[in-house]
Amino acid sequence: MSAPTLLGGITTAVALALAAPAANVAAQDRGGEVIDEAALLYESVDTLCADFVQTLEIPLLGDEHTGSGRLCQARPNLFAMRFADPVGDAVVADGEAVWVYFPSSDPRTVVRTGPDRAAGGHDFHREFLVDTEEKYAVTYEAEDRVGDHVTHRLQLVPRGPASYRSATVWIDRGEPVLRQIRIEEENGNVRTITLENVDFRAAPAAGWFTFTPPAGARVIEG
């Protein structure tokens, strides 16, 4: 009995070894197809807005923060994420700089960075749906649910230097809308942003993409 059992084990191991690369290629191909479908949808969108809930996990401190509000973006490089809770917190990309202001933790400090140094890719469309397979190794993980939506879950691992280790995106299985983004940052923090009421015909309020530092606040160049 031992010889057939050993032979069967070797045969199974070889079969699994041969199947693994094929499975990986299939997962990459499927991931690329889903990304392409979403990219095609967003390519024709000039402006969009959505309600968001953001959860920030800080394993080093055993802490977690949750906030919510509304975000909008507009071609070619405008983005603003304004919090209703905590009220006043904001991330604004005005086309020339990215402003980060969190008065809930420090009302006297504003961080200003260049437009291409927004940690975690604040412009989700440009970050995750433009030239995706050039920037990331894309793997289709599984179908998953985000609230009431059935989605495709994909892992994106940067191919080159990035401000985060990896990202996971959830794209709706129906209309290929981004429903959720999870970013694992270099410091181990995990940021999850869930989007609802995505509106591709939104008209952001006047001044939505404008930020003026409050009087007395110091501006730190990041």
LUMNU-679666 format. One record per residue (C-alpha): residue in three letters; x, y, z. Coordinates in steps of 0.1 Angstrom, whole numbers, plus 5000, padded with zeros to 4 digits. Each point is the difference from the previous one (the first is absolute). Layout:
N
+-----+------+------+------+
|  aa |    X |    Y |    Z |
+-----+------+------+------+
| ALA |    X |    Y |    Z |
...
+-----+------+------+------+
***
This chain:
222
+-----+------+------+------+
|  aa |    X |    Y |    Z |
+-----+------+------+------+
| MET | 5000 | 5000 | 5000 |
| SER | 5029 | 5024 | 5007 |
| ALA | 5013 | 5002 | 4964 |
| PRO | 4966 | 5010 | 4984 |
| THR | 4994 | 5024 | 5029 |
| LEU | 5034 | 5017 | 4995 |
| LEU | 4995 | 5001 | 4962 |
| GLY | 4966 | 5015 | 5005 |
| GLY | 5014 | 5027 | 5023 |
| ILE | 5027 | 5009 | 4975 |
| THR | 4975 | 5002 | 4972 |
| THR | 4978 | 5022 | 5020 |
| ALA | 5028 | 5023 | 5010 |
| VAL | 5011 | 5004 | 4963 |
| ALA | 4965 | 5007 | 4989 |
| LEU | 4996 | 5027 | 5027 |
| ALA | 5033 | 5015 | 4991 |
| LEU | 4990 | 5002 | 4963 |
| ALA | 4965 | 5013 | 5009 |
| ALA | 5012 | 5028 | 5022 |
| PRO | 5016 | 5022 | 4973 |
| ALA | 4970 | 4995 | 4978 |
| ALA | 4977 | 5011 | 5028 |
| ASN | 5021 | 5030 | 5007 |
| VAL | 4999 | 5010 | 4963 |
| ALA | 4963 | 4995 | 4999 |
| ALA | 4996 | 5022 | 5032 |
| GLN | 5021 | 5027 | 4984 |
| ASP | 4981 | 4999 | 4967 |
| ARG | 4966 | 5002 | 5018 |
| GLY | 5012 | 5029 | 5021 |
| GLY | 5012 | 5018 | 4969 |
| GLU | 4966 | 4995 | 4984 |
| VAL | 4981 | 5014 | 5030 |
| ILE | 5024 | 5030 | 5001 |
| ASP | 4996 | 5007 | 4963 |
| GLU | 4962 | 5000 | 5003 |
| ALA | 5002 | 5025 | 5029 |
| ALA | 5026 | 5022 | 4982 |
| LEU | 4977 | 5002 | 4970 |
| LEU | 4971 | 5012 | 5021 |
| TYR | 5020 | 5026 | 5019 |
| GLU | 5018 | 5012 | 4968 |
| SER | 4969 | 5017 | 4989 |
| VAL | 4992 | 5016 | 5033 |
| ASP | 5011 | 5037 | 5005 |
| THR | 4987 | 5004 | 5036 |
| LEU | 4987 | 4977 | 5027 |
| CYS | 4990 | 5002 | 5036 |
| ALA | 4993 | 4974 | 5026 |
| ASP | 4993 | 4996 | 5037 |
| PHE | 5028 | 4983 | 5019 |
| VAL | 5008 | 4982 | 5032 |
| GLN | 5037 | 4997 | 5009 |
| THR | 5014 | 4977 | 5026 |
| LEU | 5037 | 5004 | 5011 |
| GLU | 5015 | 4971 | 5019 |
| ILE | 5032 | 5007 | 5019 |
| PRO | 5013 | 4966 | 5012 |
| LEU | 5031 | 5015 | 5017 |
| LEU | 4977 | 5018 | 5024 |
| GLY | 4971 | 4975 | 4999 |
| ASP | 4978 | 5029 | 4989 |
| GLU | 4974 | 5006 | 4974 |
| HIS | 4984 | 5032 | 4987 |
| THR | 4969 | 5003 | 4978 |
| GLY | 4988 | 5031 | 4981 |
| SER | 4975 | 5008 | 4973 |
| GLY | 4991 | 5027 | 4976 |
| ARG | 4999 | 5007 | 4963 |
| LEU | 5027 | 4999 | 4973 |
| CYS | 5001 | 5014 | 4965 |
| GLN | 5025 | 4999 | 4971 |
| ALA | 5002 | 5017 | 4967 |
| ARG | 5022 | 4997 | 4969 |
| PRO | 5028 | 5004 | 4997 |
| ASN | 5014 | 5002 | 5036 |
| LEU | 4975 | 5014 | 5024 |
| PHE | 4990 | 4981 | 5031 |
| ALA | 4985 | 5008 | 5034 |
| MET | 4990 | 4978 | 5029 |
| ARG | 4981 | 5020 | 5026 |
| PHE | 4990 | 4985 | 5033 |
| ALA | 4967 | 5005 | 5017 |
| ASP | 5013 | 4979 | 5029 |
| PRO | 5024 | 5012 | 5012 |
| VAL | 4987 | 5033 | 4987 |
| GLY | 5025 | 5021 | 4982 |
| ASP | 5026 | 4974 | 4992 |
| ALA | 5009 | 5001 | 4964 |
| VAL | 5024 | 4989 | 4972 |
| VAL | 4999 | 5023 | 4970 |
| ALA | 5019 | 4997 | 4967 |
| ASP | 4996 | 5033 | 4981 |
| GLY | 5021 | 4991 | 4970 |
| GLU | 5032 | 5016 | 5013 |
| ALA | 5003 | 4985 | 5035 |
| VAL | 4984 | 4976 | 5024 |
| TRP | 4988 | 5015 | 5033 |
| VAL | 4995 | 4978 | 5031 |
| TYR | 4982 | 5016 | 5029 |
| PHE | 4987 | 4981 | 5030 |
| PRO | 4988 | 5025 | 5026 |
| SER | 4986 | 4971 | 5020 |
| SER | 5035 | 4991 | 5010 |
| ASP | 5020 | 5032 | 4994 |
| PRO | 4981 | 5032 | 4991 |
| ARG | 5032 | 5020 | 4996 |
| THR | 5018 | 4980 | 4973 |
| VAL | 4995 | 4995 | 4963 |
| VAL | 5021 | 4977 | 4979 |
| ARG | 5006 | 5010 | 4964 |
| THR | 5016 | 4975 | 4975 |
| GLY | 5005 | 4999 | 4963 |
| PRO | 4972 | 4986 | 4978 |
| ASP | 5019 | 4967 | 4994 |
| ARG | 5008 | 4993 | 5037 |
| ALA | 4966 | 4993 | 5013 |
| ALA | 5006 | 4970 | 5023 |
| GLY | 4976 | 4972 | 4993 |
| GLY | 4988 | 5013 | 4967 |
| HIS | 4972 | 5025 | 5008 |
| ASP | 4989 | 5001 | 4964 |
| PHE | 4987 | 4965 | 4999 |
| HIS | 4992 | 5000 | 4962 |
| ARG | 5034 | 5011 | 4990 |
| GLU | 5018 | 4979 | 5026 |
| PHE | 4983 | 4967 | 4995 |
| LEU | 4983 | 5001 | 4965 |
| VAL | 5025 | 5017 | 4978 |
| ASP | 5030 | 4980 | 4987 |
| THR | 4992 | 4975 | 5028 |
| GLU | 5018 | 4970 | 4987 |
| GLU | 5031 | 5021 | 4993 |
| LYS | 5000 | 5012 | 5036 |
| TYR | 4988 | 4969 | 5018 |
| ALA | 5000 | 4962 | 5000 |
| VAL | 4962 | 4994 | 4999 |
| THR | 4985 | 4969 | 5015 |
| TYR | 4963 | 4991 | 5000 |
| GLU | 4993 | 4986 | 5035 |
| ALA | 4962 | 4992 | 5002 |
| GLU | 4965 | 5013 | 4997 |
| ASP | 4991 | 5018 | 5032 |
| ARG | 4972 | 5022 | 5014 |
| VAL | 5003 | 5037 | 5010 |
| GLY | 4968 | 5009 | 5016 |
| ASP | 4972 | 4992 | 4976 |
| HIS | 5024 | 4997 | 4970 |
| VAL | 5015 | 4968 | 4986 |
| THR | 5035 | 5009 | 4989 |
| HIS | 5033 | 4987 | 4986 |
| ARG | 5029 | 5002 | 5025 |
| LEU | 5034 | 5006 | 4985 |
| GLN | 5034 | 5004 | 5016 |
| LEU | 5024 | 5026 | 4986 |
| VAL | 5037 | 4998 | 5009 |
| PRO | 5022 | 5029 | 4988 |
| ARG | 5027 | 4990 | 4975 |
| GLY | 5022 | 5029 | 5010 |
| PRO | 5005 | 5024 | 5029 |
| ALA | 4967 | 5011 | 5016 |
| SER | 4987 | 5016 | 5032 |
| TYR | 4982 | 4967 | 5009 |
| ARG | 5007 | 4963 | 5000 |
| SER | 4968 | 4989 | 4982 |
| ALA | 4965 | 5009 | 4992 |
| THR | 4967 | 4981 | 4997 |
| VAL | 4972 | 5013 | 4979 |
| TRP | 4964 | 4988 | 4998 |
| ILE | 4983 | 5006 | 4966 |
| ASP | 4963 | 4995 | 4996 |
| ARG | 4990 | 4969 | 4980 |
| GLY | 4972 | 5018 | 4983 |
| GLU | 5010 | 5035 | 4989 |
| PRO | 5038 | 5000 | 5006 |
| VAL | 5000 | 5026 | 5027 |
| LEU | 5027 | 5003 | 5027 |
| ARG | 4982 | 4991 | 5033 |
| GLN | 5029 | 4996 | 5024 |
| ILE | 5037 | 5006 | 5002 |
| ARG | 5024 | 4987 | 5027 |
| ILE | 5035 | 5012 | 5002 |
| GLU | 5027 | 4984 | 5022 |
| GLU | 5025 | 5028 | 5007 |
| GLU | 5037 | 4995 | 5005 |
| ASN | 4997 | 5007 | 5037 |
| GLY | 4975 | 4971 | 5004 |
| ASN | 4969 | 5022 | 5002 |
| VAL | 4970 | 4988 | 4980 |
| ARG | 4977 | 5025 | 4984 |
| THR | 4966 | 4989 | 4987 |
| ILE | 4977 | 5023 | 4980 |
| THR | 4965 | 4988 | 4991 |
| LEU | 4980 | 5020 | 4974 |
| GLU | 4962 | 5004 | 4997 |
| ASN | 4977 | 5020 | 4979 |
| VAL | 5026 | 5004 | 4972 |
| ASP | 4988 | 5027 | 4977 |
| PHE | 5016 | 5004 | 4966 |
| ARG | 4980 | 5031 | 4991 |
| ALA | 5007 | 5019 | 5032 |
| ALA | 5006 | 5037 | 5002 |
| PRO | 5023 | 5008 | 5029 |
| ALA | 4993 | 5031 | 5020 |
| ALA | 5019 | 5032 | 4991 |
| GLY | 5034 | 4999 | 5017 |
| TRP | 4999 | 4963 | 5006 |
| PHE | 5035 | 4996 | 4985 |
| THR | 5014 | 5031 | 5017 |
| PHE | 5018 | 5001 | 5033 |
| THR | 5011 | 5031 | 5020 |
| PRO | 5020 | 4994 | 5031 |
| PRO | 4983 | 5013 | 5031 |
| ALA | 5013 | 5033 | 5015 |
| GLY | 5029 | 4992 | 5024 |
| ALA | 5006 | 4965 | 4987 |
| ARG | 5035 | 4990 | 4991 |
| VAL | 5005 | 4983 | 4966 |
| ILE | 5025 | 4972 | 5000 |
| GLU | 5014 | 4989 | 4966 |
| GLY | 4998 | 4962 | 4999 |
+-----+------+------+------+
***
